[in-house]
């Protein structure tokens, strides 16, 4: 009992330290690209109960972020602008106007909206610890908690007003309670599974894939348990319907309460005008002004918008190329270089152990079926990893390792559990393995210590973390950019540097939607990537005494063979060394001739 109490206290300490790191490291962050529309949309939802903005993301995250803003006396003239009154989904200009150009305190807004996001991180950390502890014991629970709480990628996204960590949270909790229902099919577990699936569906539209996944798990569980062959799969469908009716529909009813049906129909019709599959689009358009049905239609609109974007891709830079069609090897390579080498060491130990374990397993069908039955939780987690990774690899939307975050908890739980199994087997075997056990434990302590060190060493620039295979955080931009490294987070730090160094005027091409004028004032001149043809042209025409700054995403967007998707030209900067790199994401040059 005392040991369990100490374990819980240590777990609380780990989570507390991680939260402190998240808050302090984000204090000088600027709002990133996606936060601008999310914050504006969330505020409009709570004030107006009208979901005309940002329908491509469910409202839960935006609502939570905007709640603190209700206690501020924000100026309301943004609702008189064209972006709200007339534009189709004028989310970008609306968000920027609300935060930066309405006389509101942007720094205060930035700090307030980020804090509620940490709830998703904290609740996820708690469940990962408790679930792993329940499956494998105290030590495994603490190992999993360390791996989650000190992951640079997890900590980077834990404080953003985006849907990635919330989706991780939703998928984790929905899966946990669905497993509980499969193993113990009580009314209580059914309702809990329904509620948490509904919450998951309100975090990000990609969580919709839980519905077919849960159906497949129900089929497998019914087969291996040799009972309820039709009942369990049918119940998984009923569970999804219940989640939608009792959780999703009421929330969307609130968000469309003052959304005029004729405006909703017009917005939906225009948004889906180019959607290819009319069998899906036309019913959504038709239902968008019908009583009750229009609530579901608004959810369906967002789902189709996400589907359309996933198919269409997003122009980005990767390994010397710029494309909007994606790469099959994008996610494996980005995951490889964005995770600490200590993680790969732990994963390698776990995989080798698992391979050895399975190599001596008698793979007769009956034995395998019994193994799956006795290890259903682990089997289901592995299936989720395979399912999600397969979809990700085939996606053309290659803009960040963050899209893999829903796989992190399950990989961490499985690795932590396997490491504990190794320790246990070495401990219960004969005395001759004692030295091997000591070596194993020392190796684990060393790798976990290295893992924590990597986290602390990159603070506060968590988003820019890359491991040593590509030269660390300062070398990652050569391989990949966008939300892996440069998401507009360093604008405030850049403005501080300009002021500290008394730069009289600087040209700046900024990858972000935060307003540089808000931070830099008159010392900033917007720079477009097509403005200068080469270094000589810059030297002849610039009015800033040779000073210019370029975000990494724009700097790299002109690399590779020329094609119609490139709107910038910074190849001429390759022969020049920057004066500094602000937060590893904004490169500052001084070119004089």
Buried (B, 14 or more C-beta within 10 A) or exposed (E): EEEEEEBBEBBEEBBEBBBEBBBEBBEBBBBBBBBBBBBBBBBBBBBBBBBBBBBBBBBBBBBBBBBBBEEEEBEEEBBEBEBBEEBEBBBBBBBBBBBBBBEBEBBEBBBBBBBBBBBBBBEBBBBBBBBBBEBBBBBBBBBBBBBBBBBBBBBBBBBBBBBBBBBBBBBBBBBBBBBBBBEEBEEEBBBBBBBBBBBBBBBBBBBBBBBEBBBBBBBBBBBBBEEBEEEBBBBBEEBBEBBBEEBBBEBBBBBBEEBEEEBBBBBBBEBBEEBEEEEBBEEBBBBBBBEEBBBBBBBBBBBBBBBBEBEEBBBBBBBEEBBBEBBEEBBBBBBBBBBBBBBBBBBEBBEEBBEEEEEEEEEEEEEEEEBBBEEBBBBBBBBBBEBBBEEBBEBBBBBBBBBBBBBBBBBBBBBBBBBBBBBBBBEEEEEEBEEEBEEBBEBBEEBBEBBBEBBEEBBBBBBBBBBEEBBBBEBBBBBBBBBBBBBBBBBBBBBBBBEEEEBEBBBBBBBBBBBBEBBBEEBBBEBEBEBBEEBEEBEEEBEBEBBBBBBBBBBBBBBBEEEEEBEBBBEBBEEBEBBBBBBBBBBBBBBEE
